[in-house]
C-alpha cells in the first residue's frame, strides 16, 4: 500500500535514545499538505492541514487551541520534538520529550555561523589555503556541502579537532543527533574547540543540565557569545527562566549582538519569560524587549503582544498601549477591531486622551462602519477628547499620515520611563523579605 507521504512535511528521523517519553497522536487531515512546526522555547506545536482526531488527546501537550488555518498544541515541556507521518493505520503526530535541549526551533535548524580564525588559533583569513579554513569560509557562506567535503579532508590535518566539531554541527543540521554526538566526543580534550564541543554534548544528552554552568572565561568574544547562547538555552530547557533572562540582560546591556544573530530565539526566550508567571523573570524580559527592539522580525508580533500584556500587568499602561499601537499596521483585519479598542482603553488608563483619540481616528479610517457603530466604540468616542462633528478635521500638509504617527508613539521617552519605574517596583516587590521579617 502506498501512503500519501508526498503531501506531508516529514521531520527528521526520531531521535532514538535521546527521549524520556513518546506519544503517538492520531490526526485528522484538513488539507492535502500537513506540516508540524515545533517551537520548543514557547512549548508549542503548530499543525497546519490537520487537527487532532476525535477523542485523541496528549499528556505531553494537554492544551489545544484552534485558530484560523492552524491547530496549536501547548506542551508541558520545552525539551520537545515532533514530526508528522502516516502508516497503514492513518495520519499521526509523534511527540517526544527529549533528555537534552531541542536542536531546532521555529521549524529551523540552529543557524551555523563562521567563527573568527584567531579564536581557534588559525593564522589565516578567507578564502584560505588549507582545508579547514576553506571549509569554515564555505560554512559561513552557507555552502554546507562544500564545507562538509573540506572538513572531511581536514580530518588528516593538525586541525582535525575543529573539523570533527564542525562535521558534528553539519550532521546535527541534517537531523542526526547520534552521529553528531559521536563526532563531538572525538574533539580535542583541551582548548576552545573542546569547550564548545562539551556544550554541544550537554545540549544533546542533558547530562550536565543540573550542574554548575560551564565557564567561558578566556574564549574569543564571538565564541564566548555562542557559548552563552547554549547556556541560555540550557537554562530555559530546565525552566530556569530567571537565570536565562539574567544572562540575556547581560548580553544586551553589554552591547553584544545576541538578539541580532539569533533573533527568533531571543524573541521566543523573552516571550516565554513574559508568560512564565515569574515576576522577576518577566521584569528582566521586558527590559530585554525594550532595549533590543524585539517587536521587529519574524516573531515580533507574538513577543510584542506578550510584552504589552506584562507591561499592563506591571502597571505601565502607556507603554503597553504604545507597544500594541506599533503593531497596528501588521495585524490581519479580523483582529484590528478588538486590538484598537484595547490600545485606546490602555491610553485612557494612562490618562492620555489625546493618544486615545488618535487611535479612535485611526479606527475610523481602517474599520468598516458597522464595527464603528458598536456600543463599545460609541463609548470610546464619548471618553476621548470631544470633537465637534461640524468642525472640519485640520492637519498640516506636511504632517505624516495617521498610520505612520500611530506606531511612532512607542518611541516616547516618557513611556519608556514609565516602564522602567514599573519594572523597578515589580523587582523590589519580588525580593524576599530579610530574615526574621514577616512578608
N, C-alpha and C positions, 0 to 999 in steps of 0.2 A: 504494500500500500504506500502511495506517495503522499506525504503531508504537505500542507501549504506553507512550508518554511520560507519560501521566497518572499512572502508577504510579511514576514516577521523579522524585526530587527533583533538579531541574536546578540547576547552578551558574550564575554569571554568564557572559556570552559570553567565549570565550577571549581573553586579553589580547594580541592581535596586536601584535608589535613590542616587547613587554616581556619576551620569553623568550629564554633561551640554548639550551634544548633541550626537546624534547617527546617523549612516548611515548604510544602508544595500547595499552592492555592489555585483552585480551579477558576478559570476566566471565561467570560462570555464575550465573543467578538462583537464590536460595534462598527468596525471599518475593515477594509481589506488589509491595511498595514497596521501592525501593532508594535508599539515601542514602549519601553520602560526606561525612564530616566531616574537614576539614583542620585539623591542629594544627601549624602550621609551626615554632613555637618548640621543640616537643619532637620535631619531624621525623616526625610520624605522619599517616597517612590511615586513618580507621576506616570500614570498609564495613559496613553493615547491609543484610540482604536479598540479599547477593551475595558471591561469593568468586571468586578467580582461576580462570579456565577451565583445564582440563588442559593442561599444557605451557606455559602462559602465564608469563612472567617479566618482571622490570623491572630495568633498570640504575639508575634513579634511586631506586628503593625496593626494594633487594635482599632485605630481611629480611621475612618474613611470619610472623604469629602468629595462630593460630586460638583464639578464645575463644567461650564460650557466647553465641550470638546475634550475634556480630560477627566480622569478619576485619580484622586490623590490618596495615598495611604500614609498616615503619620505613624512612625515607628517608635519603639521604646529604647532603641539603641542607636548610637552613631557609628558603631562598628558594623556597617551594613553593606551587603552585596545582594544584587538581584538581577535576574535575566528572564526573559520570556522564551518559551519553547513550546513545541507541540509534539504529541505522540499519538498512538492509536486510541488513547483514552480522551484526547482532546487538548485544548489550549490551556496552558497553566503558567503561573509565575513561581519561579524558585526564589525564595528569600533565605539568606544566610546571615547569621550573626557571626562575625569574624573574631578571631583571637587577638588580632592586632588592629592597625589603622587601615581603613579602606584606602586603596591606592588610586581611586578615581573619585571625582566629584563633578556634579553638573553634567554628567554624561561624557566628560573629557578626561583623558589620561593626564596625570600631573605634568605640567609643561617642563621640558628639559631646556636648560639654558647653558650657553657656553661659559666655562669658568675662565678667569684670568690666569694666564700661564705662570705668572710669578707666584700665584697662590699655591701651586703644586710643584714649584721649583723646576720649571722648564724654561730655559732661556731662549725662547723663540716667540714669534708672533705669526698671525695668519698671513699668507696661506701656509707657511711652514715647509720644512723639508723632510721631517721624519714622520712616520706613520701616525703616531699618537697625536701630534699637533694637527696634521691634516684631518684626522678623524674628528678632533674636537671642533675644528673650524667647520667641518661639514655638519656636525650636530647643531652648532649654533645657527647655521643657515637652514636647518630643517631638512637636510638631505640625509635621512636616517639610514637608508640602505647603504649609501656610500660610507657613512660613519661606521656602521657595523662591520663592513668589509675591512676598513682600515684599522679599526680597533682589534679585529681578529688577527690581522697581520702583525700588530704591535705586541701580541702575546709572547713573542720570542725576543722582545727587546727589554732593556732595563726599565721601561715604563709599563711593564706588564700589570702592575698593581692598579694603575689608573685605567688601563684597558679593561681589566676584569670588572671594575666597578661600573664603568660606562656600558659595557656589554650587559651587565646586570640591569642597568636602567632601561636599555633598549629592549631587553627580554621582558621586563615588567610592563613596558609600554604596550607590548603585544598581548598582555593579559596572562602571563605565565609566572606567577609568584614563586613556584617551586624552583624553576630554572634560575630566576633572579637571585633567590636566597643562596643557592649553591655558588653562584659567582661572587656575591658579596662576601661569603665566608672565606673565599680564597684570596681576598685582597690583602695588602701588606699588614703586618701586625702592628706597625707604628706609623706615625706621620699623619698628615691631614686627610689623605685618602682613606686610611683605616678608620679615622674618627667618623667620617661621613658614611662609610660603609656600615659601621655599627649602628648609627642612627637609622639607616635603612633596614637593617636586620630587626631592630626593635619595632619599627613600623609593622613589619610583616608577621613577626611571631608574637608580639605583645609581651614577651618575656620580661622586659625591663620597665613596663609602664608604671609599676608601683615603686620603682627605685628612685633614688635621688637623681635629678636631671644631669645629663652629661655636661661637662664644662666645654665651652667653646673658646676659651682664652687662647690667644696666640694664633688663631686662624686668620687668614686673609679676610678683610671685611666682607667681601662678596660671599665667601664660603661660610663665614660665621652667620650671615643673614639667612642663607639657605638652611643652615643647621637650626637656627632659631625657628624657622618655619616648621621644621619637623617637630621641634619641641612643643610648639603651639598646637599642632595637630594632635600630638600625643596627649596633651592635657585635655583637649576637647573630647577625645575618644573615650576618656575615663571620667568625663563630666567635671573636670576641674576648670570650670568656666572662669573663676576669679583669676587663677594663675595664668590662664591663656590670655585674658584681657590685660593683665599686668604686663606681660611680655609684648603684647601688641601696642599698648600705650607707649611703652619704652621705645619701640621701633619707630613709631610715628613722631614722637617728641624729639627723637634724635635725628630726625630728617632722613631716615633710611627708607628706601622706596619699596618696602614690602607690599604695600597696598597698591602699588603700580605694577610690579612684576607679577603679583599673584592676586589680582583684583577680585576675581569671583570668590576665591577662598576668603579673602579679607571681608568682603561684603557678607558672605554667609556666616562667618565666625561672629561678626558683630551682630547680625540678625538673631542668631541663636542665643547669644548672651542677653540681648534685649528682651527676649521672650522667655528667659530662664526662670524668672521669678526671684532671682537673687539681686537685691538692690545694689550691692557693691559691684557685681559684675556688670549690671545694666548701666550704672553710672559711668564706669570706665568705657563701656561700649559706646555710649552717647558721645563721650569725649573723642574717641577714635572716629566715629561717624562725622562729627563736626569738623575735625582737623583734616581728615583725609578726603573730604568731598566725595563720599561714597554713594551719593544719590545718582551719579552718572554711571553708565556702563550697563552690562547685561543683566545684573541682578539689582540694579539701582532702585527700581520701583518697590520691590519687596522689602529691602532694608530700610528705605525711607519711610514706608508705612509703619514698620516696627519702631523706628526711631521716633516718629510722631506720636505713636501710642504711648511709648515710655515717657517722652517729654511731657505729655499731658498728665500722665500719672504722677510725674515728679513735681508738678506744679509750675510748668513752663508752657502755658497755652499759646503764647505768642510764637515761641519757637516751633511748637508743634504745627501751628497754622501755617507758618512760613515754609516749613519743610513740605507739607502737603500741597501748598499753593504752587511750589516749584514743579510739582508733578502734573499739574492740570492739563497741560498740552500733550501729555504722553499716555493718558488713560483712554480706554475704549469708551465710546459714547454711552454704553449701558451702565457704566459706573459713575458717570460725571455728575448726575443729579445729586445722589447722596454724598458724593465726595465734596462738591462745592457747598452744600448745606453744612457739612461738618467744618469746612475751613471757615466759613462765615461765623459760625457759632463759636469757634475757638477764638477768633479775633474779638468777638464780643466779650468772651470770658476774660480776655486780656485787656479789656476796656479800650479797645481800639476800633471805634465805629467807622472811622474813615477807611481803613483797610477792609473792614467788613462790607462797606458799601462798594468798594472796588470789586469784591467777589460777586456781590449781587448784580452789578452791572455786567460783569463777565458772563454770569449765568444767563442774563437776558440776551446776550449775543449768541451763546452757544446752545441753549436748551430750547426744545420746542415749546410753543405757547401753552399746550395742555399741561406740561410739567410745571410751568411757572404759575399756573392758576391754582396749584395745590395749596392747602391750608398752611403747610409748613413754610412755603416761600412767601405767602402773604404775611405770615407772622414775622419773617425775617425782614421784609420791607418795612414793617412798622418799627422794628427795633433799630435799624440802621439810621444814619443821619437823614432826616426827611428831605425830599426834593420835590419842588412844585412840579406838577405834571404839565403846566403851561410853559414853564421856563425851558428854553432850548438848552441842550447839552453844550457846554463850552469845552473846547480842547484846543490848545495851541497847535498850529500846523506842524511844528517841529517835534511835538511830543510823541514818544513811541506808542505804538498800539497797545491797547489794554492787555492783549495776550502776551506781550513782552514785559509789561510792567508787573504783572502778577507773579511770575517766577522770580523776578528780581527782588521781591520783598524779603526773600530768605537771606539776603546778604546784609540785612540791617544789623549794625553793631550792637544796638541796644537789645535786640532779640538774643544775640549770642551771649551778652552779659547776663540776661535773664536766665538762660540755660545754665551758665556757669554757677550762678547763685543757687539755683535749684539743685544742681548736682552737688554743691558743697553741703547744702542742708541734708540731702539724702545720705551723703557719705558720713557726716557726723552722726546722724541718727542711726546708721547701721553699725557704728562702732560698739563693741561690747562694753558694758559698764566696768569701772575699776573694781578690783577685788573688794568684797565687803559691801558694795553699794548695790541696793536693790534696783532693778530696772523699772 
